[in-house]
Amino acid sequence: MYGQSSPALIEMLGGFVLFSLFFAFVSSKVCTNGGVSSSHTSRYELLYSRNSSWERQNLAQLHLIRSDDHSIPRKMLREEDEINWNILYRETKSYGGKRGNGVDFLKEVSLHDVRLDPNSIHGIAQHTNLEYLLMLDVDRLVWSFRKTAGLSTPGEPYGGWEAPDVELRGHFVGHYLSASAQMWASTHNADLKEKMSAVVSVLSECQSKMGTGYLSAFPSELFDRFEALQEVWAPYYTIHKILAGLLDQYTLAGSDQALNMTKWMVDYFYNRVQNVISKHTVERHWLSLNEETGGMNDVLYKLYVITGDKKHFVLAHLFDKPCFLGLLALKADDITGFHANTHIPIVVGSQMRYEITGDPLYKEIGMFFMNIVNSSHSYVTGGTSVGEFWSDPKRLATTLETENEESCTTYNMLKVSRHLFKWTKEMAYADYYERALTNGVLGIQRGTDPGIMIYMLPLQPGGSKARGYHGWGTKFDSFWCCYGTGIESFSKLGDSIYFEEEGVDMGLYIIQYISSSFDWKSTQVVLSQTVEPVVSWDQRLRVTIKISSKKQGDGASSTLNLRIPLWTYSNGSKASLNGQELSLPPPGNFLSITKNWSDGDELILDLPLALRTEAIKDDRPEYSSLQGILYGPYLLAALSSGDCDIKTNSITPVPADYNSHLITLSQQFNNSVFVLTNSDGVLTTKESPEKGTDAALKAIFRLIITNNNSDTETSSPVANSAVGGTVVLEPFDFPGMFVLHGGEGEGLGVGDSNSSNRSFTFCLTDGLDGEDGTVSLESESEKGCFVYAEVANNNGVEMKCGSGLFDDGFRRGASFRLGGGISKYDPISFVGKGVKRDFILVPLLSLRDESYTVYFNFST
């Protein structure tokens, strides 16, 4: 069934890869990623926009090897650098495909052994993703595979990047295979197991029908163009996703069928690559790697670990893009202009090579890469890239826009940091993982709407996840690259909470505080981790770990290592074991506890949280005041349409009881509900908005009850008990501002309490219309004058006065149904004092369509 390759040819390829990095870097100094406009977005627009003038204008930029008049060399090494590189490579031992080093590496725990608390934010995100995976139809997913194989095609194909005329079609199906395997391991959902097995079965039929080992949703002609260095949209990128998905089906779901399919596919592509090298040169193959190839090296190294087949190892190394890894090996901080998500997976693959061989060159590459990205190219979220590319180092202040932080890059940078932590146990990598997961992954879903995710995370002042080139995707007609990595990210949220240390002295590293359980089989104990929800008014992180033992009799001792994050403080940190206080190391270390763990053992960790700022990665003096605000691992965003001037040391928590103060005032007209709304500082009425939008925020007010003889607030809850009292209305997203009113016939606006000739206090009365649940707002200073809205005539909101008996129309217009706020304060909410206005600050991950700002100009 599988293609055979001669031992001589393996030796020939082995000889090529032995010095691949050196020779490629010296003889081929042009390193590109397909042209300056070769983002996935521009590829899709070019090939499928049906805009011929746009196509003619941009086609030249997509040539893999461009003509002289378009050619800009990516890198030119100085002669002395070439010599240094030669020395470096000669000092590096050639491992020739020997299996297994990594004895001292931490071990990844199985997703089968980790279960998330379904009520935690991570558990809810996982379940939302599970719902989406179950929505997707098998026949629609595999439609193009069947078409390519010449099989019947029941149903209709999906749209977006999976449409039958899109060259990248099939990539999402590969991601689906990975995500479904990961999700099944995380949940053991039987319906999902049935669905993913059906996809594997159909793909096997397609592969068998074609009979060569080839398997894809597009014909092999795309690889003819790839090998001829002609325009084509990343065919190996898609093949990587399919191979990775099939391999995950084997490793996580035990599908021998998927493994056999994987090996047959690899035989086919091994023969293709060897044909290119035989007919041309290995350099010709390396030139083709300037087209995006995903993580081909990574998946092939993983396959080699399973099979021990040397040709899998050799083929993996042929996808180690030498001109890029060579730059990193030389420790050249120059990734500017590279397409980020083309190259991060190549680094991940090189990390896998290190884990197999122990070759120190590849360890250095991974560590140096992480260092330059994190120190020069990362935003405060932990994410990287603008418009899919890396910009100039430490020049990020002028890159803030709608197209920041491609979600795929965060997905892959998490892999980089995960490998590094396994090797080194260094706290910085664990802290990075937490930050990027919290701020760059958890917020890419639109709440609990299954299948609604973003491509980019806007970071411009006043940005919104809903606004940008892509905005939110759709369930069945997007299927961007970031949809694929998105469904994987939310299927494996449990994969980096726990890491096991094997050997005589068994240990477990707990590096993420996520409510979950872990079945630690090697010690026959189950750990249950409970994390109290973090809030702003009680600035602590509290974690409880309980032990359930399955041991028969006495067992060996083992060590639990609990991360003490870099963002906490020694002062106020506490820990206890079974009620006995423990001594804590400084932040940035692990609390290590060794004992023979028994049933009922309980560990409690209580760490202080505090606000802190972090400057943007930009070394120009004029941007020194531009900073983000973090609360523990959470990045805070201001509910702001663009204002970003904030005062230093002026951030206070929103009290716990403030949600009980939030109200919405509404009227009904023609079966529609209209709400009182702050529209650019003027009160109007608008149809009741959807939660999670700017319109919803503008329809919420905090009802502040004041004493009759003072302006001080009381702690009385606002409900019916507020009726008869004196109140002020504070717009939800403009803390410190109030609803103001003037005389009869004047509109209502929003301003501070110092506004001249305007009053901001009202008497809250029972509704003039006499209906249950309605209220009216009477001016305290002008008795008989009420807030009045004439929804029927769309005449806005004004103060209207009368004497004696009011007519029915007046009573209706001056009466509002008093309801709770459409939205609530997030449990992590603060008020930040601004130069011109104050801000509500909430975690970025909590936002849906609202406008926000994450970088602020700080002033004293």
HELIX and SHEET records of a PDB file:
HELIX    1   1 PRO A    7  LEU A   18  1                                  12    
HELIX    2   2 SER A   20  SER A   27  1                                   8    
HELIX    3   3 HIS A   40  TYR A   48  1                                   9    
HELIX    4   4 SER A   52  ASN A   58  1                                   7    
HELIX    5   5 LEU A   59  LEU A   62  5                                   4    
HELIX    6   6 GLU A   79  ARG A   90  1                                  12    
HELIX    7   7 LEU A  111  ASP A  113  5                                   3    
HELIX    8   8 ILE A  121  MET A  135  1                                  15    
HELIX    9   9 VAL A  138  LEU A  141  1                                   4    
HELIX   10  10 TRP A  143  ALA A  149  1                                   7    
HELIX   11  11 GLY A  160  GLU A  162  5                                   3    
HELIX   12  12 HIS A  171  THR A  187  1                                  17    
HELIX   13  13 ALA A  190  MET A  210  1                                  21    
HELIX   14  14 GLU A  221  GLU A  227  1                                   7    
HELIX   15  15 PRO A  235  ALA A  253  1                                  19    
HELIX   16  16 ASP A  256  LYS A  279  1                                  24    
HELIX   17  17 VAL A  282  SER A  288  1                                   7    
HELIX   18  18 MET A  296  THR A  307  1                                  12    
HELIX   19  19 LYS A  310  LEU A  318  1                                   9    
HELIX   20  20 PRO A  322  ALA A  329  1                                   8    
HELIX   21  21 ALA A  340  THR A  357  1                                  18    
HELIX   22  22 PRO A  360  SER A  376  1                                  17    
HELIX   23  23 LEU A  396  THR A  399  5                                   4    
HELIX   24  24 SER A  407  THR A  424  1                                  18    
HELIX   25  25 MET A  427  GLY A  440  1                                  14    
HELIX   26  26 LEU A  442  ILE A  444  5                                   3    
HELIX   27  27 CYS A  481  SER A  489  1                                   9    
HELIX   28  28 LYS A  521  THR A  523  5                                   3    
HELIX   29  29 PRO A  621  TYR A  623  5                                   3    
HELIX   30  30 ALA A  656  HIS A  661  5                                   6    
HELIX   31  31 ASP A  694  LYS A  698  1                                   5    
HELIX   32  32 ASN A  720  ALA A  722  5                                   3    
HELIX   33  33 VAL A  791  ASN A  793  5                                   3    
HELIX   34  34 ASP A  808  GLY A  813  1                                   6    
HELIX   35  35 LEU A  844  SER A  846  5                                   3    
SHEET    1   A 5 LYS A 107  GLU A 108  0                                        
SHEET    2   A 5 TYR A 498  GLU A 501 -1                                        
SHEET    3   A 5 GLY A 507  ILE A 510 -1                                        
SHEET    4   A 5 SER A 558  ILE A 564  1                                        
SHEET    5   A 5 ASN A 589  LYS A 595 -1                                        
SHEET    1   B 7 VAL A 114  LEU A 116  0                                        
SHEET    2   B 7 SER A 516  TRP A 520 -1                                        
SHEET    3   B 7 VAL A 525  VAL A 531 -1                                        
SHEET    4   B 7 ARG A 540  SER A 549 -1                                        
SHEET    5   B 7 GLU A 602  PRO A 608 -1                                        
SHEET    6   B 7 LYS A 574  LEU A 577 -1                                        
SHEET    7   B 7 GLN A 580  GLU A 581 -1                                        
SHEET    1   C 7 LEU A 611  ALA A 615  0                                        
SHEET    2   C 7 LEU A 626  TYR A 631 -1                                        
SHEET    3   C 7 TYR A 634  LEU A 639 -1                                        
SHEET    4   C 7 PHE A 839  PRO A 843 -1                                        
SHEET    5   C 7 PHE A 830  GLY A 834 -1                                        
SHEET    6   C 7 ASP A 645  PRO A 653 -1                                        
SHEET    7   C 7 PHE A 856  SER A 859  1                                        
SHEET    1   D 4 LEU A 611  ALA A 615  0                                        
SHEET    2   D 4 LEU A 626  TYR A 631 -1                                        
SHEET    3   D 4 TYR A 634  LEU A 639 -1                                        
SHEET    4   D 4 TYR A 852  THR A 853 -1                                        
SHEET    1   E 8 VAL A 682  GLU A 687  0                                        
SHEET    2   E 8 SER A 672  SER A 679 -1                                        
SHEET    3   E 8 LEU A 662  PHE A 669 -1                                        
SHEET    4   E 8 PHE A 701  THR A 706 -1                                        
SHEET    5   E 8 THR A 726  PRO A 731 -1                                        
SHEET    6   E 8 PHE A 762  ASP A 766 -1                                        
SHEET    7   E 8 THR A 774  SER A 779 -1                                        
SHEET    8   E 8 PHE A 816  GLY A 820 -1                                        
SHEET    1   F 2 PHE A 738  LEU A 740  0                                        
SHEET    2   F 2 GLY A 749  GLY A 751 -1                                        
SHEET    1   G 2 CYS A 785  ALA A 789  0                                        
SHEET    2   G 2 VAL A 797  CYS A 801 -1                                        
END                                                                             
